């Protein structure tokens, strides 16, 4: 476990962000009709999403928060740009949090109106700055998009809220450039103790976006930076949750069920290990028990390399062994390896997943 940067704590509809609380998994809906939004949030919730953000491009979208809030089980966040009236309407209709850039919603009176409304409602505001929206004055000052420029931008927007006695804040700096993102966060955490939302913006398709998000978000998490994350992928937001959970498991910050250990195979492998691993992984997707399951392609090295796994397979030449806590308990044919392992796990837990 990594030593976390100590931050303030904010409450988003009952979900606590910051301090010693677990790193929270977020996503964002990408459908437009109210019924579709509710259905997608339900799917996200089932996948493990803990907070969900909704775009609010117009007044109808803001007013729909009343209906959506009644139908979902997780906090909902209003994503506001340019029109402060949408923020006020979203607050009125039950938003659990706002995501705004105070610099693009108008003059100081409008920032004050939003801050006061959020304070009365008892909801936090995430101040988000993206490299693509850096103010031209800062771009010129720093000669481009730099970590210092991004930090100055977000801290300026934070100050706008603080001037109106609002301190229930989450900060975020996002870029599609991973080294820039990492450097900016390292600098930011030296200058503020507000909780930090992590993400690699516009990361790309599920394949490339997963890699970029794992590298960027994972690196920051291992530095103790980050209190909530959103993986941005072009496609289904449910996939974002799966990737986010795997990132958190990979860096040993949170567990969401089974951790699959499988070898890449080599010349010693004489079975169809990818097929066996796929069967085991599909079965394990429905398990919430925090166990390690290994699928190894070599009888000689398998139990040794994965000896700390709770359960495992070590394949041989057309057959293999099932092991438990490093001890071999059964030898079976290749065709039965996945089925036998699954049966043993099911019997041990007797449906108590």
ZANU-25096 format. One line per 10 residues: number of its first residue (from 0); their letters; for each residue x negated, y negated, z of N, C-alpha, C, CB. Coordinates in steps of 0.05 Angstrom, whole numbers, plus 5000, padded with zeros to 4 digits. Glycine has a CB too. Layout:
NUM	a	X/Y/Z/X/Y/Z/X/Y/Z/X/Y/Z; ...
END
This chain:
0	xxxxxxxxxx	4983/5024/5000/5000/5000/5000/4982/4975/5000/5019/5000/5024; 4991/4955/4984/4975/4931/4981/4984/4910/5001/4977/4920/4953; 4965/4894/5010/4972/4871/5028/4986/4850/5012/4946/4860/5041; 5011/4844/5019/5028/4825/5005/5021/4797/5013/5057/4831/5009; 5023/4779/4993/5022/4750/4999/5046/4743/5016/5021/4733/4973; 5043/4730/5038/5065/4724/5056/5080/4699/5045/5056/4719/5084; 5106/4703/5042/5123/4681/5031/5147/4676/5049/5132/4688/5002; 5161/4655/5043/5187/4651/5055/5206/4673/5045/5198/4622/5049; 5229/4674/5058/5250/4693/5050/5275/4679/5041/5257/4712/5074; 5286/4688/5019/5312/4677/5009/5332/4699/5007/5309/4662/4982
10	xxxxxxxxxx	5357/4692/5010/5379/4712/5010/5395/4708/4984/5397/4709/5035; 5396/4728/4968/5411/4727/4943/5434/4747/4945/5393/4735/4918; 5457/4737/4954/5480/4754/4957/5476/4778/4974/5489/4762/4930; 5460/4776/4995/5455/4798/5013/5429/4813/5007/5477/4817/5011; 5417/4808/4984/5391/4820/4977/5369/4800/4985/5389/4827/4947; 5351/4808/5003/5330/4791/5012/5305/4792/4994/5323/4797/5041; 5295/4769/4987/5271/4767/4970/5249/4753/4986/5277/4753/4943; 5225/4764/4986/5203/4751/4999/5197/4763/5026/5208/4722/5002; 5176/4753/5039/5168/4763/5065/5159/4792/5063/5191/4761/5085; 5168/4809/5081/5160/4837/5081/5182/4854/5068/5156/4847/5109
20	xxxxxxxxxx	5201/4842/5054/5222/4857/5041/5212/4871/5016/5245/4839/5035; 5224/4893/5008/5215/4907/4984/5217/4889/4959/5232/4932/4979; 5199/4895/4940/5200/4881/4914/5226/4888/4900/5175/4888/4896; 5241/4868/4892/5268/4872/4881/5268/4875/4851/5287/4849/4890; 5285/4893/4841/5286/4898/4812/5310/4882/4800/5289/4928/4806; 5304/4867/4779/5325/4851/4766/5326/4857/4736/5319/4821/4770; 5349/4849/4724/5351/4850/4695/5371/4828/4687/5361/4878/4685; 5377/4827/4661/5395/4807/4650/5414/4819/4630/5379/4783/4638; 5439/4812/4631/5458/4823/4611/5453/4811/4584/5487/4817/4620; 5461/4825/4563/5457/4815/4536/5482/4818/4519/5434/4829/4522
30	xxxxxxxxxx	5505/4821/4532/5531/4822/4518/5547/4797/4525/5547/4848/4524; 5569/4792/4510/5583/4766/4513/5610/4768/4526/5585/4753/4487; 5626/4788/4519/5653/4790/4529/5653/4799/4558/5670/4810/4512; 5672/4788/4573/5673/4792/4602/5674/4822/4609/5697/4778/4615; 5691/4837/4595/5694/4866/4600/5667/4880/4595/5716/4878/4584; 5654/4872/4573/5628/4884/4566/5607/4878/4587/5619/4875/4538; 5607/4853/4597/5588/4845/4617/5592/4862/4642/5591/4815/4624; 5617/4865/4651/5623/4881/4675/5614/4910/4671/5653/4880/4682; 5619/4921/4647/5611/4949/4641/5581/4951/4641/5622/4958/4614; 5567/4932/4630/5538/4933/4629/5526/4930/4657/5527/4912/4610
40	xxxxxxxxxx	5537/4913/4673/5527/4910/4701/5530/4936/4716/5541/4887/4715; 5553/4950/4712/5557/4975/4725/5536/4995/4717/5585/4987/4718; 5529/4996/4691/5508/5014/4681/5481/5007/4693/5506/5014/4651; 5475/4981/4695/5450/4971/4707/5449/4979/4736/5448/4941/4703; 5471/4975/4750/5472/4982/4779/5466/5012/4783/5500/4975/4791; 5479/5029/4766/5474/5058/4768/5445/5065/4763/5492/5072/4748; 5432/5049/4746/5404/5054/4739/5385/5044/4760/5397/5040/4713; 5394/5027/4779/5377/5018/4801/5373/4988/4801/5351/5032/4799; 5387/4973/4784/5384/4944/4785/5395/4933/4811/5398/4931/4760; 5381/4913/4822/5390/4902/4848/5400/4874/4847/5367/4904/4867
50	xxxxxxxxxx	5392/4859/4826/5403/4832/4820/5405/4830/4790/5384/4810/4833; 5426/4817/4780/5429/4815/4751/5434/4785/4744/5452/4833/4741; 5422/4777/4722/5424/4749/4713/5442/4748/4688/5397/4737/4707; 5458/4727/4686/5476/4723/4664/5471/4696/4651/5506/4725/4673; 5469/4695/4625/5467/4670/4611/5493/4654/4613/5460/4674/4581; 5490/4628/4617/5514/4611/4620/5512/4588/4599/5517/4599/4649; 5519/4595/4574/5517/4575/4552/5539/4555/4551/5515/4589/4526; 5562/4561/4564/5585/4543/4562/5602/4545/4587/5602/4550/4537; 5623/4528/4589/5639/4527/4613/5655/4552/4618/5658/4503/4612; 5664/4565/4596/5679/4590/4599/5662/4611/4613/5688/4599/4572
60	xxxxxxxxxx	5636/4612/4605/5618/4631/4617/5614/4626/4647/5591/4631/4603; 5613/4601/4655/5610/4594/4683/5635/4602/4698/5605/4564/4686; 5658/4596/4687/5683/4602/4701/5688/4632/4703/5707/4589/4686; 5677/4648/4685/5680/4677/4685/5666/4690/4709/5668/4689/4660; 5649/4675/4723/5635/4686/4746/5655/4696/4767/5616/4665/4758; 5678/4682/4770/5698/4691/4789/5707/4719/4784/5722/4671/4789; 5713/4725/4759/5723/4751/4751/5701/4772/4753/5734/4750/4722; 5678/4765/4744/5655/4784/4744/5647/4791/4772/5631/4773/4729; 5646/4771/4789/5637/4776/4817/5655/4796/4831/5636/4750/4832; 5680/4795/4826/5699/4813/4840/5696/4842/4830/5728/4804/4835
70	xxxxxxxxxx	5685/4845/4806/5684/4872/4793/5657/4886/4796/5691/4869/4765; 5637/4872/4807/5610/4885/4808/5600/4887/4836/5590/4868/4791; 5579/4903/4840/5569/4910/4867/5543/4896/4874/5566/4939/4869; 5530/4883/4854/5504/4870/4860/5506/4840/4855/5482/4883/4842; 5488/4825/4867/5489/4796/4864/5485/4787/4835/5467/4783/4881; 5499/4766/4827/5497/4755/4800/5485/4727/4800/5525/4755/4787; 5468/4723/4781/5452/4698/4779/5461/4683/4753/5422/4703/4778; 5465/4657/4756/5472/4641/4733/5447/4629/4720/5492/4618/4741; 5443/4634/4695/5420/4624/4680/5428/4598/4666/5408/4645/4660; 5419/4575/4675/5428/4549/4666/5406/4534/4651/5438/4532/4689
80	xxxxxxxxxx	5414/4523/4628/5395/4505/4614/5411/4480/4605/5383/4519/4589; 5398/4457/4610/5406/4431/4599/5431/4418/4612/5412/4434/4570; 5453/4433/4616/5478/4420/4626/5482/4426/4656/5502/4430/4609; 5478/4406/4672/5480/4410/4701/5509/4417/4710/5472/4385/4716; 5529/4409/4693/5557/4415/4699/5561/4445/4699/5576/4402/4680; 5547/4460/4683/5549/4489/4682/5539/4501/4708/5534/4501/4658; 5518/4489/4719/5508/4499/4745/5529/4494/4767/5482/4484/4752; 5541/4471/4767/5561/4465/4788/5585/4483/4785/5570/4436/4785; 5593/4489/4760/5616/4507/4756/5609/4536/4764/5625/4506/4727; 5585/4544/4758/5577/4572/4765/5576/4575/4796/5549/4578/4753
90	xxxxxxxxxx	5567/4554/4810/5567/4555/4839/5596/4557/4849/5553/4530/4850; 5613/4540/4838/5641/4540/4846/5655/4567/4843/5657/4518/4831; 5646/4581/4822/5659/4607/4815/5644/4631/4825/5663/4609/4785; 5626/4627/4844/5615/4650/4858/5587/4660/4851/5632/4671/4854; 5571/4644/4836/5544/4653/4830/5528/4656/4856/5530/4633/4811; 5512/4677/4858/5496/4682/4882/5469/4668/4881/5492/4712/4885; 5462/4657/4858/5436/4644/4855/5437/4630/4828/5413/4665/4856; 5420/4609/4826/5417/4595/4800/5389/4599/4790/5423/4564/4804; 5386/4600/4764/5360/4598/4751/5361/4573/4734/5353/4625/4734; 5345/4553/4741/5345/4528/4726/5316/4518/4723/5362/4507/4740
100	xxxxxxxxxx	5313/4500/4705/5289/4483/4703/5299/4455/4709/5276/4486/4674; 5294/4445/4733/5304/4418/4740/5297/4396/4721/5295/4411/4767; 5276/4401/4706/5267/4380/4687/5284/4378/4662/5239/4385/4680; 5301/4398/4656/5316/4397/4632/5346/4394/4636/5310/4420/4615; 5355/4388/4661/5384/4385/4665/5392/4356/4669/5392/4401/4690; 5374/4337/4663/5381/4309/4664/5366/4294/4686/5410/4306/4669; 5376/4271/4693/5363/4253/4712/5364/4263/4741/5375/4226/4711; 5353/4247/4758/5351/4255/4787/5378/4258/4800/5335/4234/4802; 5398/4243/4791/5425/4245/4802/5436/4273/4797/5443/4224/4792; 5431/4284/4774/5441/4310/4767/5427/4332/4782/5439/4315/4736
110	xxxxxxxxxx	5401/4329/4785/5385/4348/4801/5396/4348/4830/5355/4342/4800; 5401/4324/4840/5411/4321/4867/5438/4334/4870/5413/4292/4875; 5455/4331/4851/5482/4343/4852/5481/4373/4853/5499/4334/4827; 5463/4385/4837/5460/4414/4836/5448/4424/4863/5442/4423/4813; 5427/4410/4872/5415/4418/4897/5434/4417/4921/5391/4400/4903; 5450/4396/4922/5469/4393/4944/5491/4415/4942/5482/4366/4943; 5501/4420/4918/5521/4441/4915/5511/4468/4922/5532/4441/4886; 5486/4474/4914/5474/4500/4921/5470/4503/4951/5447/4504/4906; 5462/4481/4964/5457/4481/4992/5483/4486/5008/5444/4455/5001; 5504/4473/4999/5530/4476/5012/5540/4505/5009/5551/4456/5001
120	xxxxxxxxxx	5535/4516/4985/5544/4543/4979/5526/4564/4992/5545/4548/4949; 5502/4556/5000/5483/4574/5013/5470/4593/4993/5497/4590/5034; 5465/4584/4969/5452/4601/4949/5425/4589/4941/5471/4604/4925; 5406/4606/4934/5380/4596/4926/5379/4588/4896/5359/4618/4931; 5357/4575/4889/5352/4567/4862/5324/4578/4854/5353/4536/4858; 5323/4591/4831/5297/4599/4820/5289/4578/4800/5299/4627/4806; 5265/4567/4805/5253/4547/4787/5236/4562/4768/5237/4525/4803; 5244/4562/4743/5229/4577/4723/5216/4560/4702/5247/4597/4709; 5190/4565/4697/5175/4551/4676/5163/4572/4657/5153/4533/4689; 5168/4569/4632/5156/4586/4611/5135/4571/4596/5178/4597/4592
130	xxxxxxxxxx	5115/4585/4586/5094/4572/4571/5105/4558/4546/5072/4592/4563; 5127/4568/4535/5138/4556/4512/5153/4530/4517/5157/4575/4498; 5159/4524/4543/5174/4500/4549/5157/4480/4566/5199/4508/4565; 5131/4483/4565/5114/4464/4580/5118/4436/4570/5085/4473/4577; 5120/4417/4588/5124/4389/4581/5101/4379/4564/5127/4372/4606; 5107/4362/4544/5087/4352/4526/5066/4336/4541/5100/4335/4504; 5074/4322/4562/5054/4306/4577/5033/4324/4590/5068/4290/4599; 5041/4347/4600/5022/4366/4613/5006/4380/4591/5037/4386/4630; 5018/4385/4569/5003/4398/4547/4980/4379/4538/5022/4403/4522; 4986/4354/4537/4965/4335/4529/4944/4331/4551/4978/4308/4522
140	xxxxxxxxxx	4954/4330/4576/4936/4326/4599/4915/4349/4601/4952/4325/4625; 4924/4374/4597/4906/4397/4600/4895/4407/4574/4920/4419/4614; 4903/4395/4552/4893/4403/4526/4904/4430/4517/4863/4405/4527; 4928/4436/4525/4941/4461/4517/4955/4474/4540/4920/4480/4506; 4964/4499/4536/4978/4514/4557/4957/4528/4574/4999/4534/4545; 4953/4519/4598/4933/4530/4616/4946/4538/4643/4910/4509/4621; 4933/4554/4659/4943/4561/4685/4949/4536/4702/4924/4579/4700; 4931/4517/4701/4935/4493/4717/4959/4477/4708/4910/4475/4716; 4963/4476/4681/4986/4461/4670/5012/4474/4679/4984/4460/4640; 5014/4501/4677/5038/4515/4685/5044/4511/4715/5035/4545/4678
150	xxxxxxxxxx	5023/4512/4731/5027/4509/4760/5036/4481/4766/5001/4514/4775; 5025/4461/4754/5033/4434/4759/5062/4430/4751/5015/4414/4744; 5070/4442/4729/5098/4440/4720/5117/4452/4740/5101/4454/4693; 5112/4476/4749/5131/4489/4767/5132/4475/4794/5124/4518/4770; 5109/4466/4803/5108/4452/4829/5121/4425/4828/5079/4450/4839; 5120/4412/4805/5134/4387/4801/5164/4391/4803/5127/4374/4774; 5174/4413/4791/5202/4418/4792/5211/4426/4820/5210/4440/4772; 5194/4440/4834/5200/4447/4862/5203/4422/4879/5178/4466/4873; 5185/4403/4874/5185/4378/4889/5211/4363/4884/5161/4361/4881; 5222/4364/4860/5247/4351/4854/5269/4361/4872/5255/4354/4825
160	xxxxxxxxxx	5269/4387/4877/5289/4399/4895/5284/4392/4924/5291/4429/4891; 5258/4393/4931/5251/4387/4959/5258/4359/4967/5221/4393/4964; 5257/4340/4948/5263/4313/4954/5292/4309/4963/5258/4295/4929; 5309/4329/4955/5337/4328/4963/5343/4349/4985/5355/4333/4939; 5322/4354/5001/5324/4372/5024/5333/4400/5017/5343/4359/5045; 5324/4409/4994/5331/4437/4986/5305/4454/4985/5345/4437/4958; 5305/4475/5001/5281/4492/5003/5286/4521/4999/5268/4487/5030; 5310/4528/4991/5317/4556/4986/5310/4563/4958/5348/4562/4992; 5284/4567/4953/5273/4567/4926/5257/4592/4920/5255/4543/4921; 5259/4602/4895/5242/4623/4884/5228/4610/4860/5258/4649/4876
170	xxxxxxxxxx	5202/4617/4856/5187/4605/4834/5180/4626/4814/5162/4591/4844; 5177/4618/4789/5170/4636/4768/5154/4622/4746/5195/4649/4755; 5132/4634/4738/5117/4625/4715/5115/4648/4695/5088/4615/4723; 5125/4644/4671/5125/4667/4652/5111/4659/4626/5154/4676/4647; 5098/4678/4615/5085/4675/4589/5083/4703/4576/5057/4662/4591; 5081/4703/4550/5076/4729/4536/5047/4735/4535/5088/4728/4508; 5030/4716/4545/5001/4720/4546/4994/4731/4574/4986/4694/4540; 4984/4755/4575/4980/4768/4601/4957/4755/4617/4974/4797/4597; 4933/4751/4606/4913/4737/4622/4921/4710/4632/4887/4735/4605; 4936/4695/4616/4946/4669/4625/4965/4672/4648/4959/4654/4601
180	xxxxxxxxxx	4983/4691/4646/5003/4696/4667/4989/4703/4693/5022/4718/4659; 4970/4721/4692/4956/4729/4716/4941/4706/4729/4936/4752/4710; 4926/4691/4713/4911/4668/4723/4929/4647/4735/4894/4656/4701; 4952/4642/4722/4971/4622/4732/4982/4630/4759/4993/4617/4712; 4989/4656/4763/5000/4665/4788/4979/4664/4811/5011/4693/4785; 4955/4671/4804/4934/4670/4825/4930/4641/4835/4907/4680/4813; 4932/4622/4816/4930/4594/4824/4954/4585/4839/4925/4577/4799; 4978/4593/4830/5003/4585/4842/5005/4593/4871/5027/4596/4827; 4997/4618/4877/5000/4629/4904/4982/4615/4924/4994/4658/4904; 4962/4600/4915/4945/4585/4933/4958/4558/4940/4918/4580/4920
190	xxxxxxxxxx	4980/4551/4926/4992/4525/4929/5020/4525/4940/4991/4510/4903; 5032/4548/4942/5060/4549/4952/5065/4576/4966/5080/4546/4929; 5084/4576/4984/5092/4601/4998/5120/4609/4992/5088/4598/5028; 5131/4598/4970/5157/4607/4961/5155/4635/4948/5170/4587/4941; 5176/4652/4951/5175/4678/4938/5172/4675/4907/5199/4694/4944; 5159/4695/4895/5152/4694/4867/5166/4716/4851/5121/4697/4864; 5178/4707/4829/5191/4725/4810/5171/4730/4787/5218/4713/4799; 5166/4756/4782/5147/4763/4761/5160/4773/4735/5128/4785/4772; 5147/4767/4713/5156/4778/4688/5137/4769/4666/5184/4769/4682; 5135/4786/4645/5121/4778/4621/5143/4771/4600/5102/4801/4610
200	xxxxxxxxxx	5146/4746/4594/5168/4738/4578/5164/4747/4548/5172/4708/4579; 5186/4752/4535/5185/4760/4507/5164/4782/4502/5179/4736/4489; 5165/4802/4520/5145/4823/4519/5147/4840/4494/5148/4841/4543; 5171/4842/4483/5173/4857/4458/5191/4881/4459/5146/4865/4448; 5188/4899/4440/5203/4924/4438/5197/4942/4462/5198/4938/4411; 5214/4963/4466/5209/4980/4489/5181/4992/4490/5229/5003/4488; 5169/4999/4467/5142/5010/4467/5122/4989/4475/5135/5021/4440; 5120/4968/4460/5100/4947/4466/5106/4932/4491/5097/4928/4442; 5132/4926/4495/5140/4911/4519/5135/4925/4545/5169/4904/4517; 5138/4952/4544/5132/4968/4568/5103/4966/4575/5140/4997/4564
210	xxxxxxxxxx	5086/4969/4555/5057/4967/4560/5049/4940/4571/5041/4973/4533; 5058/4919/4557/5050/4892/4566/5061/4886/4594/5061/4871/4546; 5085/4894/4600/5097/4889/4626/5082/4905/4648/5127/4897/4626; 5076/4930/4641/5062/4947/4661/5034/4935/4668/5058/4975/4651; 5021/4925/4647/4994/4914/4652/4996/4888/4668/4980/4908/4625; 5014/4870/4659/5016/4843/4671/5028/4844/4699/5031/4825/4654; 5052/4856/4701/5066/4857/4726/5051/4875/4746/5095/4868/4723; 5041/4898/4735/5027/4917/4752/5002/4904/4764/5020/4941/4737; 4987/4889/4748/4962/4877/4758/4968/4857/4780/4948/4862/4735; 4989/4841/4777/4996/4821/4798/5006/4835/4823/5017/4802/4787
220	xxxxxxxxxx	5021/4856/4820/5031/4870/4844/5007/4882/4860/5050/4893/4835; 4987/4892/4846/4964/4903/4860/4948/4882/4874/4946/4919/4841; 4952/4857/4866/4939/4834/4880/4956/4824/4903/4934/4811/4860; 4978/4837/4908/4996/4828/4929/5014/4806/4921/4980/4820/4953; 5016/4800/4895/5032/4777/4886/5058/4788/4874/5017/4760/4865; 5080/4776/4881/5106/4783/4869/5126/4794/4889/5101/4804/4847; 5150/4784/4889/5171/4792/4907/5196/4803/4893/5179/4769/4925; 5197/4797/4867/5219/4808/4851/5209/4808/4822/5245/4790/4854; 5219/4828/4806/5209/4831/4779/5231/4835/4759/5189/4854/4777; 5226/4826/4735/5244/4832/4712/5226/4840/4688/5263/4808/4705
230	xxxxxxxxxx	5230/4863/4678/5217/4872/4653/5234/4863/4630/5212/4903/4653; 5222/4848/4612/5237/4837/4589/5232/4854/4564/5230/4807/4584; 5252/4868/4555/5249/4885/4531/5270/4878/4511/5251/4915/4539; 5264/4880/4485/5283/4876/4464/5299/4901/4461/5269/4869/4437; 5324/4900/4471/5341/4924/4470/5358/4927/4495/5324/4949/4467; 5364/4951/4503/5381/4956/4526/5369/4947/4552/5389/4986/4527; 5383/4931/4568/5372/4923/4594/5369/4947/4613/5389/4901/4606; 5384/4968/4609/5381/4992/4626/5353/5003/4624/5402/5013/4618; 5341/5002/4600/5314/5011/4597/5295/4993/4613/5306/5011/4567; 5301/4967/4616/5285/4950/4632/5283/4960/4661/5296/4921/4631
240	xxxxxxxxxx	5305/4970/4671/5306/4979/4699/5288/5004/4702/5334/4985/4708; 5291/5022/4683/5274/5047/4684/5245/5040/4684/5281/5065/4660; 5237/5021/4667/5208/5013/4666/5200/4999/4691/5204/4995/4641; 5217/4981/4701/5210/4966/4726/5205/4985/4749/5232/4946/4733; 5223/5005/4751/5220/5024/4773/5195/5041/4771/5244/5043/4774; 5188/5048/4746/5164/5064/4742/5139/5047/4748/5163/5074/4713; 5140/5021/4742/5117/5004/4748/5113/5003/4779/5121/4975/4737; 5135/4999/4793/5133/4997/4822/5124/5024/4834/5161/4990/4834; 5132/5046/4822/5123/5072/4832/5093/5076/4825/5139/5095/4820; 5085/5067/4802/5058/5071/4793/5038/5057/4811/5054/5062/4764
250	xxxxxxxxxx	5046/5033/4821/5027/5018/4838/5033/5024/4868/5030/4988/4833; 5050/5044/4873/5055/5054/4900/5066/5033/4918/5029/5065/4912; 5084/5017/4907/5097/4996/4924/5125/5005/4932/5099/4970/4908; 5140/5019/4914/5166/5030/4921/5169/5058/4908/5188/5011/4911; 5186/5074/4919/5193/5100/4908/5223/5100/4901/5185/5123/4927; 5229/5112/4878/5257/5113/4870/5265/5142/4863/5262/5095/4845; 5251/5161/4873/5257/5189/4867/5232/5204/4860/5277/5190/4844; 5234/5221/4840/5212/5240/4833/5190/5226/4818/5223/5263/4817; 5165/5232/4826/5141/5223/4812/5131/5247/4796/5119/5212/4831; 5132/5245/4769/5123/5267/4752/5093/5265/4746/5139/5267/4725
260	xxxxxxxxxx	5079/5286/4751/5050/5288/4745/5047/5309/4723/5033/5295/4770; 5037/5301/4700/5034/5321/4678/5008/5315/4663/5058/5320/4659; 4994/5337/4656/4968/5333/4643/4971/5328/4613/4950/5358/4648; 4951/5316/4600/4953/5310/4572/4949/5334/4553/4933/5289/4564; 4943/5357/4565/4936/5382/4551/4908/5380/4538/4957/5389/4530; 4896/5404/4534/4870/5406/4521/4868/5433/4509/4846/5401/4542; 4844/5440/4501/4840/5466/4487/4845/5490/4505/4812/5467/4477; 4847/5486/4531/4854/5508/4549/4883/5514/4551/4843/5503/4576; 4900/5496/4540/4929/5499/4542/4939/5518/4520/4943/5471/4540; 4954/5538/4529/4964/5558/4510/4994/5561/4511/4951/5585/4515
270	xxxxxxxxxx	5008/5540/4520/5037/5540/4521/5046/5514/4509/5048/5545/4550; 5072/5512/4504/5084/5487/4494/5090/5469/4518/5110/5492/4477; 5069/5457/4529/5072/5441/4554/5089/5416/4550/5045/5433/4563; 5088/5402/4527/5105/5379/4524/5135/5386/4527/5101/5366/4497; 5143/5409/4516/5171/5418/4518/5178/5424/4547/5175/5444/4500; 5160/5438/4561/5165/5444/4589/5167/5418/4606/5143/5462/4601; 5148/5400/4601/5148/5375/4616/5173/5359/4611/5123/5358/4609; 5183/5359/4586/5207/5344/4579/5231/5356/4594/5212/5345/4548; 5233/5382/4595/5255/5395/4609/5255/5387/4639/5254/5426/4606; 5232/5388/4651/5229/5382/4679/5236/5353/4684/5201/5389/4689
280	xxxxxxxxxx	5226/5335/4667/5230/5306/4671/5260/5300/4669/5215/5290/4650; 5274/5312/4649/5302/5307/4646/5318/5315/4671/5314/5321/4621; 5311/5338/4682/5324/5348/4706/5318/5328/4729/5314/5376/4713; 5294/5319/4732/5286/5302/4754/5298/5274/4754/5256/5301/4755; 5308/5266/4730/5319/5239/4729/5343/5235/4747/5327/5233/4700; 5356/5257/4754/5379/5255/4772/5373/5259/4801/5400/5274/4763; 5348/5261/4808/5340/5266/4835/5330/5241/4849/5318/5288/4836; 5341/5235/4872/5332/5212/4887/5312/5218/4909/5356/5198/4900; 5308/5244/4914/5289/5252/4934/5261/5244/4926/5289/5283/4938; 5245/5233/4945/5218/5223/4939/5198/5245/4939/5211/5200/4959
290	xxxxxxxxxx	5197/5260/4918/5178/5283/4916/5161/5280/4891/5194/5309/4915; 5138/5294/4892/5119/5295/4869/5122/5322/4856/5090/5290/4878; 5126/5322/4829/5129/5347/4814/5108/5347/4792/5157/5350/4802; 5091/5368/4791/5069/5369/4772/5075/5390/4750/5042/5376/4786; 5067/5383/4726/5069/5401/4703/5042/5402/4690/5092/5392/4682; 5027/5423/4695/4999/5425/4687/4995/5448/4666/4981/5430/4711; 4976/5444/4648/4973/5462/4625/4952/5484/4629/4966/5447/4602; 4941/5486/4653/4919/5505/4657/4922/5519/4684/4892/5491/4656; 4923/5545/4684/4925/5560/4709/4901/5556/4727/4929/5590/4703; 4878/5554/4716/4853/5551/4732/4853/5524/4747/4829/5553/4714
300	xxxxxxxxxx	4858/5502/4732/4855/5476/4745/4881/5464/4756/4844/5457/4725; 4904/5474/4746/4930/5462/4753/4934/5458/4782/4951/5479/4742; 4935/5480/4798/4941/5476/4827/4919/5459/4841/4942/5503/4840; 4895/5459/4831/4874/5444/4843/4877/5414/4838/4847/5452/4834; 4882/5407/4813/4884/5379/4806/4910/5366/4816/4883/5376/4775; 4930/5382/4820/4956/5372/4830/4963/5384/4856/4978/5377/4809; 4943/5390/4873/4948/5405/4898/4965/5390/4918/4922/5412/4910; 4967/5363/4915/4983/5348/4934/5012/5345/4926/4970/5321/4939; 5018/5356/4902/5046/5355/4892/5063/5373/4909/5047/5363/4862; 5089/5365/4912/5107/5381/4927/5114/5407/4913/5133/5365/4933
310	xxxxxxxxxx	5117/5404/4886/5123/5428/4869/5107/5425/4844/5154/5430/4863; 5102/5448/4830/5088/5446/4805/5087/5471/4789/5060/5437/4811; 5080/5467/4764/5076/5489/4745/5047/5488/4736/5095/5487/4720; 5034/5511/4734/5007/5512/4721/5009/5534/4700/4984/5518/4742; 5008/5526/4675/5013/5545/4653/4988/5560/4645/5024/5530/4628; 4992/5584/4634/4969/5600/4624/4973/5608/4595/4966/5625/4642; 4967/5632/4589/4969/5642/4561/4996/5656/4558/4946/5662/4554; 5017/5641/4552/5043/5653/4549/5058/5656/4575/5041/5679/4535; 5046/5648/4597/5059/5650/4623/5048/5628/4641/5055/5678/4636; 5054/5630/4666/5043/5610/4685/5052/5616/4713/5052/5583/4677
320	xxxxxxxxxx	5045/5598/4731/5052/5601/4759/5067/5577/4769/5027/5606/4776; 5084/5582/4789/5097/5561/4803/5083/5557/4830/5128/5567/4808; 5076/5532/4837/5063/5528/4862/5077/5507/4879/5034/5520/4858; 5074/5509/4904/5087/5491/4923/5067/5482/4944/5113/5505/4936; 5063/5456/4946/5043/5446/4965/5016/5459/4961/5053/5450/4994; 5009/5464/4935/4983/5475/4929/4981/5505/4930/4963/5463/4946; 5002/5518/4940/5002/5547/4943/5019/5561/4921/5012/5555/4970; 5007/5580/4907/5021/5595/4886/5042/5612/4899/5002/5611/4868; 5067/5610/4889/5089/5626/4901/5102/5645/4881/5110/5607/4912; 5096/5641/4854/5109/5658/4835/5095/5657/4808/5139/5650/4832
330	xxxxxxxxxx	5094/5679/4794/5083/5680/4767/5107/5687/4748/5060/5701/4764; 5110/5671/4726/5132/5674/4708/5124/5671/4679/5155/5655/4715; 5141/5680/4661/5136/5677/4632/5139/5648/4624/5154/5695/4616; 5126/5640/4602/5127/5613/4592/5156/5603/4589/5112/5610/4566; 5173/5620/4577/5200/5612/4571/5216/5605/4596/5214/5633/4555; 5207/5616/4619/5222/5612/4644/5210/5592/4663/5224/5639/4658; 5188/5580/4655/5173/5562/4674/5191/5539/4684/5148/5552/4661; 5202/5524/4665/5218/5501/4673/5242/5509/4689/5226/5485/4648; 5256/5530/4680/5280/5539/4693/5274/5549/4722/5294/5562/4677; 5253/5564/4725/5246/5574/4751/5238/5552/4770/5222/5594/4749
340	xxxxxxxxxx	5223/5532/4761/5215/5510/4778/5240/5494/4786/5196/5491/4763; 5257/5488/4767/5282/5474/4773/5299/5489/4794/5299/5469/4748; 5300/5515/4791/5316/5531/4810/5305/5530/4838/5317/5560/4800; 5278/5530/4840/5266/5529/4867/5271/5502/4880/5235/5534/4864; 5268/5480/4865/5273/5454/4876/5303/5451/4884/5266/5432/4855; 5321/5461/4867/5349/5459/4874/5356/5476/4899/5366/5470/4850; 5344/5499/4901/5349/5516/4925/5339/5503/4950/5336/5543/4921; 5315/5490/4949/5304/5477/4972/5321/5454/4982/5276/5467/4966; 5332/5439/4963/5348/5415/4971/5378/5421/4972/5343/5393/4951; 5386/5444/4960/5414/5453/4960/5433/5430/4954/5421/5464/4988
350	xxx	5427/5416/4932/5444/5394/4923/5441/5368/4938/5472/5403/4924; 5423/5368/4958/5420/5344/4974/5401/5324/4962/5411/5351/5002; 5406/5316/4937/5389/5297/4924/5399/5269/4928/5387/5304/4894
END
